[in-house]
Each structure stands twice: as C-alpha cells, then as structure tokens.
Amino acid sequence: MMILEKDKTIIRTAEERDVKQILDFIIELAEYEKLLHEVKVNEESLKKNLFGSRPYAEVLIAEYDGQPAGHAIFFHNFSTFVGKPGVYLEDLYVRPQLRGKGIGKLLLLSLVKLAKQRDCGRVEWSVLNWNTPSIEFYKNLEASLLEEWQIFRLTADKFDGLN
C-alpha cells in the first residue's frame, strides 16, 4: 500500500516479497553503526516475525527513482501516561548515496501519518550518541531529546538466569 509519494520518492508498506531487501538494509545499517557482529537475523526469521501469523513489527520501504532507497521498521508500544498506543521506530535507514534527498524525512513523515491514523500519542526512537548527522536531522524536525532517560536491555541469554 502506498503511503506517500513525492518527486522521485515513493514510501509504501513492505510486503513479504521485500524480505531479502529488508535484510540487506538491516545489514547495511549494522555496518554503518559498527554493529555488524550483533546481527543474527535471517530471511526466515524476518518472514516469520514481520509477515507470519503474528507480525511483531511493520516496515515502510522507500524507493527513489524506482530503486530501493531505505526503510523504517516500527512497532506499537503503549503509554500509560498518555493512555494511548505509541509507535516505536526501531530502524530508520537510507542508503548513504541517497542521503540528502529528503528520503529519511519522508519515511518519518509517513510513520507520523500512520501514527495519526491509528490515534497514537507519540512516536519514539533511540539514536547512538555518536551519530551526529542523525541527531541533527531529528532536532531539525523538532523532535525532543530525552536526556533524563537511559535505555536498559536484558538479552535472551540472561533470561534463564533470573530467579
């Protein structure tokens, strides 16, 4: 389904046929973030978790001049303070050679459009503290940096050790 179209850019919802492209984008993003060693995902797990009987996340695909340009992977969370669902943006990625063409902004605007349609109270995401270009991009969109919050993570390899 087409979400947004502007100039040479199309933003659409991903389909199962996009799994290979989504994996390619994830790997490219991990390389950029110097986290390729953490990537465990494969096409099978993406297919199951994005397009299976219980999808856990959704993907928007950006195409520029008919070519794959980037994606946004997101899922719903819930704000008890707002009393509404929210959207958590897991990945926002645009291929380096296509940055500066407004593709990232269109992906984010498309996500905001979906959040409004779904009566969500907010859209949130994390950014690596060294990623100055992304931080400036988000600030230019008037996003707020929540400096008082820190992210904690409990990984699956620690689950069984909990009592």
HELIX and SHEET records of a PDB file:
HELIX    1   1 GLU A   16  ASP A   18  5                                   3    
HELIX    2   2 VAL A   19  TYR A   32  1                                  14    
HELIX    3   3 LEU A   36  GLU A   38  5                                   3    
HELIX    4   4 GLU A   43  PHE A   51  1                                   9    
HELIX    5   5 PRO A   96  LEU A   98  5                                   3    
HELIX    6   6 ILE A  103  GLN A  117  1                                  15    
HELIX    7   7 THR A  132  ASN A  140  1                                   9    
HELIX    8   8 ALA A  156  PHE A  159  1                                   4    
SHEET    1   A 6 MET A   2  LYS A   6  0                                        
SHEET    2   A 6 THR A   9  THR A  13 -1                                        
SHEET    3   A 6 GLU A  58  TYR A  64 -1                                        
SHEET    4   A 6 GLN A  67  SER A  79 -1                                        
SHEET    5   A 6 LYS A  84  VAL A  94 -1                                        
SHEET    6   A 6 VAL A 123  TRP A 125  1                                        
END                                                                             
